Amino acid sequence: MHEYNAQVEKMVKLGMNPEEFATYLMLHKYGAPPHGGLGLGLERLTMHLLGAKNVREATMFPRDINRVSP
């Protein structure tokens, strides 16, 4: 959920005080993503550290057309 008013209504319904979550709710007004994190996986980090052009070069077990199941 990423709508400010809907989030406030949900908090009130659950018996929470929205004023205690003012900073969190402010992020909804500015359009920040509802989830945190950078999204940089180990393979992508390794790819950048090695200077590889493709993430498959840094992945130990890459999936390809002949290997599509884990």
PyMOL Python script that loads the backbone (N, CA, C, O; Angstrom):
from pymol import cmd

cmd.read_pdbstr("""\
ATOM      1  N   MET A   1       0.850  -1.164   0.000  1.00  0.00           N
ATOM      2  CA  MET A   1       0.000   0.000   0.000  1.00  0.00           C
ATOM      3  C   MET A   1       0.898   1.230   0.000  1.00  0.00           C
ATOM      4  O   MET A   1       1.847   1.320   0.779  1.00  0.00           O
ATOM      5  N   HIS A   2       0.589   2.174  -0.883  1.00  0.00           N
ATOM      6  CA  HIS A   2       1.427   3.364  -0.971  1.00  0.00           C
ATOM      7  C   HIS A   2       0.594   4.646  -1.054  1.00  0.00           C
ATOM      8  O   HIS A   2       1.052   5.660  -1.580  1.00  0.00           O
ATOM      9  N   GLU A   3      -0.617   4.590  -0.534  1.00  0.00           N
ATOM     10  CA  GLU A   3      -1.460   5.783  -0.514  1.00  0.00           C
ATOM     11  C   GLU A   3      -1.536   6.300   0.916  1.00  0.00           C
ATOM     12  O   GLU A   3      -1.865   5.562   1.845  1.00  0.00           O
ATOM     13  N   TYR A   4      -1.230   7.561   1.069  1.00  0.00           N
ATOM     14  CA  TYR A   4      -1.157   8.169   2.402  1.00  0.00           C
ATOM     15  C   TYR A   4      -2.462   8.000   3.179  1.00  0.00           C
ATOM     16  O   TYR A   4      -2.448   7.505   4.306  1.00  0.00           O
ATOM     17  N   ASN A   5      -3.574   8.401   2.596  1.00  0.00           N
ATOM     18  CA  ASN A   5      -4.855   8.348   3.308  1.00  0.00           C
ATOM     19  C   ASN A   5      -5.259   6.917   3.647  1.00  0.00           C
ATOM     20  O   ASN A   5      -5.779   6.656   4.732  1.00  0.00           O
ATOM     21  N   ALA A   6      -5.022   5.999   2.730  1.00  0.00           N
ATOM     22  CA  ALA A   6      -5.364   4.603   2.985  1.00  0.00           C
ATOM     23  C   ALA A   6      -4.508   4.039   4.119  1.00  0.00           C
ATOM     24  O   ALA A   6      -4.991   3.253   4.934  1.00  0.00           O
ATOM     25  N   GLN A   7      -3.246   4.438   4.169  1.00  0.00           N
ATOM     26  CA  GLN A   7      -2.360   3.960   5.228  1.00  0.00           C
ATOM     27  C   GLN A   7      -2.797   4.502   6.589  1.00  0.00           C
ATOM     28  O   GLN A   7      -2.784   3.776   7.583  1.00  0.00           O
ATOM     29  N   VAL A   8      -3.182   5.776   6.628  1.00  0.00           N
ATOM     30  CA  VAL A   8      -3.649   6.369   7.882  1.00  0.00           C
ATOM     31  C   VAL A   8      -4.924   5.673   8.347  1.00  0.00           C
ATOM     32  O   VAL A   8      -5.054   5.353   9.528  1.00  0.00           O
ATOM     33  N   GLU A   9      -5.863   5.436   7.436  1.00  0.00           N
ATOM     34  CA  GLU A   9      -7.106   4.736   7.789  1.00  0.00           C
ATOM     35  C   GLU A   9      -6.819   3.347   8.334  1.00  0.00           C
ATOM     36  O   GLU A   9      -7.440   2.913   9.305  1.00  0.00           O
ATOM     37  N   LYS A  10      -5.889   2.661   7.716  1.00  0.00           N
ATOM     38  CA  LYS A  10      -5.539   1.311   8.169  1.00  0.00           C
ATOM     39  C   LYS A  10      -4.938   1.357   9.575  1.00  0.00           C
ATOM     40  O   LYS A  10      -5.245   0.508  10.411  1.00  0.00           O
ATOM     41  N   MET A  11      -4.088   2.343   9.832  1.00  0.00           N
ATOM     42  CA  MET A  11      -3.494   2.476  11.162  1.00  0.00           C
ATOM     43  C   MET A  11      -4.550   2.748  12.221  1.00  0.00           C
ATOM     44  O   MET A  11      -4.515   2.161  13.303  1.00  0.00           O
ATOM     45  N   VAL A  12      -5.487   3.634  11.913  1.00  0.00           N
ATOM     46  CA  VAL A  12      -6.556   3.969  12.861  1.00  0.00           C
ATOM     47  C   VAL A  12      -7.411   2.728  13.132  1.00  0.00           C
ATOM     48  O   VAL A  12      -7.788   2.461  14.273  1.00  0.00           O
ATOM     49  N   LYS A  13      -7.710   1.975  12.072  1.00  0.00           N
ATOM     50  CA  LYS A  13      -8.520   0.770  12.219  1.00  0.00           C
ATOM     51  C   LYS A  13      -7.834  -0.266  13.114  1.00  0.00           C
ATOM     52  O   LYS A  13      -8.492  -1.006  13.844  1.00  0.00           O
ATOM     53  N   LEU A  14      -6.500  -0.305  13.043  1.00  0.00           N
ATOM     54  CA  LEU A  14      -5.739  -1.248  13.853  1.00  0.00           C
ATOM     55  C   LEU A  14      -5.419  -0.723  15.248  1.00  0.00           C
ATOM     56  O   LEU A  14      -4.728  -1.382  16.025  1.00  0.00           O
ATOM     57  N   GLY A  15      -5.932   0.480  15.564  1.00  0.00           N
ATOM     58  CA  GLY A  15      -5.726   1.057  16.892  1.00  0.00           C
ATOM     59  C   GLY A  15      -4.369   1.710  17.075  1.00  0.00           C
ATOM     60  O   GLY A  15      -3.920   1.901  18.205  1.00  0.00           O
ATOM     61  N   MET A  16      -3.718   2.053  15.989  1.00  0.00           N
ATOM     62  CA  MET A  16      -2.409   2.702  16.055  1.00  0.00           C
ATOM     63  C   MET A  16      -2.589   4.210  15.947  1.00  0.00           C
ATOM     64  O   MET A  16      -3.574   4.690  15.386  1.00  0.00           O
ATOM     65  N   ASN A  17      -1.634   4.946  16.486  1.00  0.00           N
ATOM     66  CA  ASN A  17      -1.664   6.398  16.416  1.00  0.00           C
ATOM     67  C   ASN A  17      -0.810   6.855  15.237  1.00  0.00           C
ATOM     68  O   ASN A  17       0.412   6.715  15.286  1.00  0.00           O
ATOM     69  N   PRO A  18      -1.413   7.396  14.180  1.00  0.00           N
ATOM     70  CA  PRO A  18      -0.640   7.831  13.007  1.00  0.00           C
ATOM     71  C   PRO A  18       0.397   8.902  13.315  1.00  0.00           C
ATOM     72  O   PRO A  18       1.384   9.024  12.589  1.00  0.00           O
ATOM     73  N   GLU A  19       0.195   9.681  14.378  1.00  0.00           N
ATOM     74  CA  GLU A  19       1.164  10.711  14.730  1.00  0.00           C
ATOM     75  C   GLU A  19       2.504  10.117  15.138  1.00  0.00           C
ATOM     76  O   GLU A  19       3.544  10.758  14.985  1.00  0.00           O
ATOM     77  N   GLU A  20       2.482   8.894  15.659  1.00  0.00           N
ATOM     78  CA  GLU A  20       3.723   8.231  16.048  1.00  0.00           C
ATOM     79  C   GLU A  20       4.524   7.770  14.824  1.00  0.00           C
ATOM     80  O   GLU A  20       5.712   7.466  14.933  1.00  0.00           O
ATOM     81  N   PHE A  21       3.878   7.721  13.683  1.00  0.00           N
ATOM     82  CA  PHE A  21       4.514   7.273  12.446  1.00  0.00           C
ATOM     83  C   PHE A  21       4.608   8.404  11.429  1.00  0.00           C
ATOM     84  O   PHE A  21       4.568   8.170  10.221  1.00  0.00           O
ATOM     85  N   ALA A  22       4.735   9.632  11.927  1.00  0.00           N
ATOM     86  CA  ALA A  22       4.722  10.806  11.054  1.00  0.00           C
ATOM     87  C   ALA A  22       5.835  10.752  10.012  1.00  0.00           C
ATOM     88  O   ALA A  22       5.607  11.092   8.851  1.00  0.00           O
ATOM     89  N   THR A  23       7.024  10.333  10.407  1.00  0.00           N
ATOM     90  CA  THR A  23       8.144  10.285   9.467  1.00  0.00           C
ATOM     91  C   THR A  23       7.886   9.259   8.375  1.00  0.00           C
ATOM     92  O   THR A  23       8.119   9.526   7.196  1.00  0.00           O
ATOM     93  N   TYR A  24       7.406   8.088   8.768  1.00  0.00           N
ATOM     94  CA  TYR A  24       7.095   7.043   7.794  1.00  0.00           C
ATOM     95  C   TYR A  24       5.995   7.502   6.842  1.00  0.00           C
ATOM     96  O   TYR A  24       6.097   7.296   5.633  1.00  0.00           O
ATOM     97  N   LEU A  25       4.965   8.110   7.368  1.00  0.00           N
ATOM     98  CA  LEU A  25       3.852   8.554   6.537  1.00  0.00           C
ATOM     99  C   LEU A  25       4.251   9.711   5.627  1.00  0.00           C
ATOM    100  O   LEU A  25       3.702   9.856   4.535  1.00  0.00           O
ATOM    101  N   MET A  26       5.208  10.542   6.068  1.00  0.00           N
ATOM    102  CA  MET A  26       5.672  11.659   5.256  1.00  0.00           C
ATOM    103  C   MET A  26       6.276  11.143   3.945  1.00  0.00           C
ATOM    104  O   MET A  26       6.141  11.784   2.903  1.00  0.00           O
ATOM    105  N   LEU A  27       6.930  10.001   3.998  1.00  0.00           N
ATOM    106  CA  LEU A  27       7.547   9.439   2.795  1.00  0.00           C
ATOM    107  C   LEU A  27       6.503   9.159   1.714  1.00  0.00           C
ATOM    108  O   LEU A  27       6.796   9.273   0.524  1.00  0.00           O
ATOM    109  N   HIS A  28       5.291   8.793   2.125  1.00  0.00           N
ATOM    110  CA  HIS A  28       4.221   8.558   1.146  1.00  0.00           C
ATOM    111  C   HIS A  28       3.885   9.837   0.390  1.00  0.00           C
ATOM    112  O   HIS A  28       3.581   9.804  -0.803  1.00  0.00           O
ATOM    113  N   LYS A  29       3.941  10.951   1.089  1.00  0.00           N
ATOM    114  CA  LYS A  29       3.605  12.227   0.450  1.00  0.00           C
ATOM    115  C   LYS A  29       4.643  12.629  -0.593  1.00  0.00           C
ATOM    116  O   LYS A  29       4.312  13.282  -1.582  1.00  0.00           O
ATOM    117  N   TYR A  30       5.884  12.242  -0.375  1.00  0.00           N
ATOM    118  CA  TYR A  30       6.957  12.606  -1.299  1.00  0.00           C
ATOM    119  C   TYR A  30       7.160  11.589  -2.417  1.00  0.00           C
ATOM    120  O   TYR A  30       7.991  11.798  -3.300  1.00  0.00           O
ATOM    121  N   GLY A  31       6.412  10.496  -2.388  1.00  0.00           N
ATOM    122  CA  GLY A  31       6.490   9.513  -3.462  1.00  0.00           C
ATOM    123  C   GLY A  31       7.668   8.570  -3.355  1.00  0.00           C
ATOM    124  O   GLY A  31       8.087   7.992  -4.358  1.00  0.00           O
ATOM    125  N   ALA A  32       8.210   8.400  -2.160  1.00  0.00           N
ATOM    126  CA  ALA A  32       9.300   7.448  -1.976  1.00  0.00           C
ATOM    127  C   ALA A  32       8.763   6.030  -2.139  1.00  0.00           C
ATOM    128  O   ALA A  32       7.587   5.789  -1.865  1.00  0.00           O
ATOM    129  N   PRO A  33       9.587   5.096  -2.575  1.00  0.00           N
ATOM    130  CA  PRO A  33       9.107   3.729  -2.718  1.00  0.00           C
ATOM    131  C   PRO A  33       8.678   3.149  -1.371  1.00  0.00           C
ATOM    132  O   PRO A  33       9.266   3.490  -0.345  1.00  0.00           O
ATOM    133  N   PRO A  34       7.673   2.288  -1.352  1.00  0.00           N
ATOM    134  CA  PRO A  34       7.167   1.751  -0.092  1.00  0.00           C
ATOM    135  C   PRO A  34       8.081   0.707   0.536  1.00  0.00           C
ATOM    136  O   PRO A  34       7.801   0.223   1.632  1.00  0.00           O
ATOM    137  N   HIS A  35       9.134   0.363  -0.122  1.00  0.00           N
ATOM    138  CA  HIS A  35      10.049  -0.635   0.409  1.00  0.00           C
ATOM    139  C   HIS A  35      11.453  -0.041   0.448  1.00  0.00           C
ATOM    140  O   HIS A  35      11.770   0.881  -0.303  1.00  0.00           O
ATOM    141  N   GLY A  36      12.261  -0.563   1.302  1.00  0.00           N
ATOM    142  CA  GLY A  36      13.629  -0.065   1.397  1.00  0.00           C
ATOM    143  C   GLY A  36      14.591  -1.015   0.711  1.00  0.00           C
ATOM    144  O   GLY A  36      14.180  -2.057   0.199  1.00  0.00           O
ATOM    145  N   GLY A  37      15.819  -0.678   0.698  1.00  0.00           N
ATOM    146  CA  GLY A  37      16.829  -1.545   0.135  1.00  0.00           C
ATOM    147  C   GLY A  37      17.397  -1.012  -1.151  1.00  0.00           C
ATOM    148  O   GLY A  37      16.795  -0.181  -1.831  1.00  0.00           O
ATOM    149  N   LEU A  38      18.552  -1.502  -1.463  1.00  0.00           N
ATOM    150  CA  LEU A  38      19.274  -1.043  -2.638  1.00  0.00           C
ATOM    151  C   LEU A  38      19.021  -1.934  -3.840  1.00  0.00           C
ATOM    152  O   LEU A  38      19.037  -1.456  -4.974  1.00  0.00           O
ATOM    153  N   GLY A  39      18.788  -3.217  -3.616  1.00  0.00           N
ATOM    154  CA  GLY A  39      18.517  -4.127  -4.718  1.00  0.00           C
ATOM    155  C   GLY A  39      19.767  -4.565  -5.451  1.00  0.00           C
ATOM    156  O   GLY A  39      19.688  -4.993  -6.603  1.00  0.00           O
ATOM    157  N   LEU A  40      20.913  -4.468  -4.810  1.00  0.00           N
ATOM    158  CA  LEU A  40      22.162  -4.876  -5.431  1.00  0.00           C
ATOM    159  C   LEU A  40      22.507  -6.262  -4.901  1.00  0.00           C
ATOM    160  O   LEU A  40      22.896  -6.408  -3.742  1.00  0.00           O
ATOM    161  N   GLY A  41      22.364  -7.280  -5.751  1.00  0.00           N
ATOM    162  CA  GLY A  41      22.629  -8.645  -5.351  1.00  0.00           C
ATOM    163  C   GLY A  41      24.116  -8.973  -5.367  1.00  0.00           C
ATOM    164  O   GLY A  41      24.931  -8.200  -5.870  1.00  0.00           O
ATOM    165  N   LEU A  42      24.449 -10.111  -4.819  1.00  0.00           N
ATOM    166  CA  LEU A  42      25.837 -10.531  -4.744  1.00  0.00           C
ATOM    167  C   LEU A  42      26.448 -10.677  -6.133  1.00  0.00           C
ATOM    168  O   LEU A  42      27.600 -10.301  -6.351  1.00  0.00           O
ATOM    169  N   GLU A  43      25.677 -11.224  -7.074  1.00  0.00           N
ATOM    170  CA  GLU A  43      26.210 -11.384  -8.424  1.00  0.00           C
ATOM    171  C   GLU A  43      26.502 -10.039  -9.083  1.00  0.00           C
ATOM    172  O   GLU A  43      27.523  -9.879  -9.752  1.00  0.00           O
ATOM    173  N   ARG A  44      25.616  -9.087  -8.894  1.00  0.00           N
ATOM    174  CA  ARG A  44      25.833  -7.770  -9.505  1.00  0.00           C
ATOM    175  C   ARG A  44      27.008  -7.041  -8.848  1.00  0.00           C
ATOM    176  O   ARG A  44      27.775  -6.357  -9.526  1.00  0.00           O
ATOM    177  N   LEU A  45      27.146  -7.188  -7.536  1.00  0.00           N
ATOM    178  CA  LEU A  45      28.292  -6.599  -6.856  1.00  0.00           C
ATOM    179  C   LEU A  45      29.587  -7.231  -7.372  1.00  0.00           C
ATOM    180  O   LEU A  45      30.555  -6.526  -7.659  1.00  0.00           O
ATOM    181  N   THR A  46      29.601  -8.559  -7.490  1.00  0.00           N
ATOM    182  CA  THR A  46      30.772  -9.261  -8.013  1.00  0.00           C
ATOM    183  C   THR A  46      31.058  -8.828  -9.445  1.00  0.00           C
ATOM    184  O   THR A  46      32.218  -8.651  -9.819  1.00  0.00           O
ATOM    185  N   MET A  47      30.021  -8.657 -10.240  1.00  0.00           N
ATOM    186  CA  MET A  47      30.179  -8.219 -11.618  1.00  0.00           C
ATOM    187  C   MET A  47      30.899  -6.866 -11.680  1.00  0.00           C
ATOM    188  O   MET A  47      31.801  -6.672 -12.495  1.00  0.00           O
ATOM    189  N   HIS A  48      30.494  -5.945 -10.822  1.00  0.00           N
ATOM    190  CA  HIS A  48      31.117  -4.624 -10.818  1.00  0.00           C
ATOM    191  C   HIS A  48      32.550  -4.675 -10.290  1.00  0.00           C
ATOM    192  O   HIS A  48      33.426  -3.971 -10.792  1.00  0.00           O
ATOM    193  N   LEU A  49      32.784  -5.508  -9.280  1.00  0.00           N
ATOM    194  CA  LEU A  49      34.136  -5.611  -8.733  1.00  0.00           C
ATOM    195  C   LEU A  49      35.107  -6.221  -9.747  1.00  0.00           C
ATOM    196  O   LEU A  49      36.275  -5.837  -9.807  1.00  0.00           O
ATOM    197  N   LEU A  50      34.607  -7.182 -10.550  1.00  0.00           N
ATOM    198  CA  LEU A  50      35.453  -7.825 -11.548  1.00  0.00           C
ATOM    199  C   LEU A  50      35.536  -7.036 -12.850  1.00  0.00           C
ATOM    200  O   LEU A  50      36.401  -7.294 -13.686  1.00  0.00           O
ATOM    201  N   GLY A  51      34.640  -6.083 -13.015  1.00  0.00           N
ATOM    202  CA  GLY A  51      34.611  -5.320 -14.259  1.00  0.00           C
ATOM    203  C   GLY A  51      33.998  -6.109 -15.406  1.00  0.00           C
ATOM    204  O   GLY A  51      34.276  -5.831 -16.573  1.00  0.00           O
ATOM    205  N   ALA A  52      33.164  -7.094 -15.076  1.00  0.00           N
ATOM    206  CA  ALA A  52      32.515  -7.917 -16.101  1.00  0.00           C
ATOM    207  C   ALA A  52      31.422  -7.121 -16.795  1.00  0.00           C
ATOM    208  O   ALA A  52      30.827  -6.220 -16.203  1.00  0.00           O
ATOM    209  N   LYS A  53      31.163  -7.455 -18.046  1.00  0.00           N
ATOM    210  CA  LYS A  53      30.130  -6.756 -18.809  1.00  0.00           C
ATOM    211  C   LYS A  53      28.762  -7.423 -18.681  1.00  0.00           C
ATOM    212  O   LYS A  53      27.745  -6.816 -19.017  1.00  0.00           O
ATOM    213  N   ASN A  54      28.727  -8.665 -18.198  1.00  0.00           N
ATOM    214  CA  ASN A  54      27.486  -9.411 -18.096  1.00  0.00           C
ATOM    215  C   ASN A  54      27.433 -10.090 -16.732  1.00  0.00           C
ATOM    216  O   ASN A  54      28.445 -10.603 -16.256  1.00  0.00           O
ATOM    217  N   VAL A  55      26.259 -10.096 -16.100  1.00  0.00           N
ATOM    218  CA  VAL A  55      26.121 -10.696 -14.777  1.00  0.00           C
ATOM    219  C   VAL A  55      26.359 -12.208 -14.831  1.00  0.00           C
ATOM    220  O   VAL A  55      26.734 -12.801 -13.820  1.00  0.00           O
ATOM    221  N   ARG A  56      26.153 -12.831 -15.971  1.00  0.00           N
ATOM    222  CA  ARG A  56      26.398 -14.274 -16.077  1.00  0.00           C
ATOM    223  C   ARG A  56      27.871 -14.629 -15.904  1.00  0.00           C
ATOM    224  O   ARG A  56      28.203 -15.746 -15.507  1.00  0.00           O
ATOM    225  N   GLU A  57      28.738 -13.692 -16.198  1.00  0.00           N
ATOM    226  CA  GLU A  57      30.170 -13.943 -16.022  1.00  0.00           C
ATOM    227  C   GLU A  57      30.549 -14.000 -14.543  1.00  0.00           C
ATOM    228  O   GLU A  57      31.573 -14.585 -14.190  1.00  0.00           O
ATOM    229  N   ALA A  58      29.739 -13.402 -13.681  1.00  0.00           N
ATOM    230  CA  ALA A  58      30.031 -13.360 -12.252  1.00  0.00           C
ATOM    231  C   ALA A  58      29.160 -14.322 -11.447  1.00  0.00           C
ATOM    232  O   ALA A  58      29.293 -14.392 -10.226  1.00  0.00           O
ATOM    233  N   THR A  59      28.279 -15.056 -12.102  1.00  0.00           N
ATOM    234  CA  THR A  59      27.376 -15.979 -11.434  1.00  0.00           C
ATOM    235  C   THR A  59      27.952 -17.381 -11.458  1.00  0.00           C
ATOM    236  O   THR A  59      28.403 -17.858 -12.499  1.00  0.00           O
ATOM    237  N   MET A  60      27.938 -18.046 -10.300  1.00  0.00           N
ATOM    238  CA  MET A  60      28.518 -19.374 -10.239  1.00  0.00           C
ATOM    239  C   MET A  60      27.704 -20.393 -11.033  1.00  0.00           C
ATOM    240  O   MET A  60      28.272 -21.219 -11.747  1.00  0.00           O
ATOM    241  N   PHE A  61      26.393 -20.340 -10.915  1.00  0.00           N
ATOM    242  CA  PHE A  61      25.526 -21.271 -11.633  1.00  0.00           C
ATOM    243  C   PHE A  61      24.499 -20.491 -12.454  1.00  0.00           C
ATOM    244  O   PHE A  61      23.334 -20.428 -12.061  1.00  0.00           O
ATOM    245  N   PRO A  62      24.892 -19.900 -13.574  1.00  0.00           N
ATOM    246  CA  PRO A  62      23.928 -19.113 -14.365  1.00  0.00           C
ATOM    247  C   PRO A  62      22.908 -20.007 -15.056  1.00  0.00           C
ATOM    248  O   PRO A  62      23.202 -21.148 -15.412  1.00  0.00           O
ATOM    249  N   ARG A  63      21.723 -19.480 -15.237  1.00  0.00           N
ATOM    250  CA  ARG A  63      20.696 -20.192 -15.987  1.00  0.00           C
ATOM    251  C   ARG A  63      20.822 -19.792 -17.446  1.00  0.00           C
ATOM    252  O   ARG A  63      21.064 -18.627 -17.760  1.00  0.00           O
ATOM    253  N   ASP A  64      20.663 -20.735 -18.312  1.00  0.00           N
ATOM    254  CA  ASP A  64      20.683 -20.434 -19.738  1.00  0.00           C
ATOM    255  C   ASP A  64      19.613 -21.258 -20.437  1.00  0.00           C
ATOM    256  O   ASP A  64      18.813 -21.924 -19.780  1.00  0.00           O
ATOM    257  N   ILE A  65      19.595 -21.216 -21.760  1.00  0.00           N
ATOM    258  CA  ILE A  65      18.527 -21.879 -22.500  1.00  0.00           C
ATOM    259  C   ILE A  65      18.532 -23.390 -22.305  1.00  0.00           C
ATOM    260  O   ILE A  65      17.490 -24.032 -22.435  1.00  0.00           O
ATOM    261  N   ASN A  66      19.689 -23.963 -21.994  1.00  0.00           N
ATOM    262  CA  ASN A  66      19.776 -25.407 -21.775  1.00  0.00           C
ATOM    263  C   ASN A  66      19.601 -25.797 -20.313  1.00  0.00           C
ATOM    264  O   ASN A  66      19.427 -26.974 -19.999  1.00  0.00           O
ATOM    265  N   ARG A  67      19.647 -24.839 -19.443  1.00  0.00           N
ATOM    266  CA  ARG A  67      19.488 -25.114 -18.023  1.00  0.00           C
ATOM    267  C   ARG A  67      18.537 -24.074 -17.431  1.00  0.00           C
ATOM    268  O   ARG A  67      18.971 -22.988 -17.046  1.00  0.00           O
ATOM    269  N   VAL A  68      17.266 -24.391 -17.357  1.00  0.00           N
ATOM    270  CA  VAL A  68      16.274 -23.433 -16.874  1.00  0.00           C
ATOM    271  C   VAL A  68      15.711 -23.803 -15.509  1.00  0.00           C
ATOM    272  O   VAL A  68      14.962 -23.017 -14.929  1.00  0.00           O
ATOM    273  N   SER A  69      16.047 -24.964 -14.984  1.00  0.00           N
ATOM    274  CA  SER A  69      15.572 -25.313 -13.652  1.00  0.00           C
ATOM    275  C   SER A  69      16.741 -25.228 -12.684  1.00  0.00           C
ATOM    276  O   SER A  69      17.889 -25.427 -13.082  1.00  0.00           O
ATOM    277  N   PRO A  70      16.466 -24.936 -11.420  1.00  0.00           N
ATOM    278  CA  PRO A  70      17.564 -24.788 -10.435  1.00  0.00           C
ATOM    279  C   PRO A  70      18.301 -26.087 -10.182  1.00  0.00           C
ATOM    280  O   PRO A  70      19.240 -26.119  -9.386  1.00  0.00           O
TER     281      PRO A  70
END
""", "prot")
cmd.dss("prot")
cmd.show_as("cartoon", "prot")
cmd.util.cbc("prot")
cmd.orient("prot")
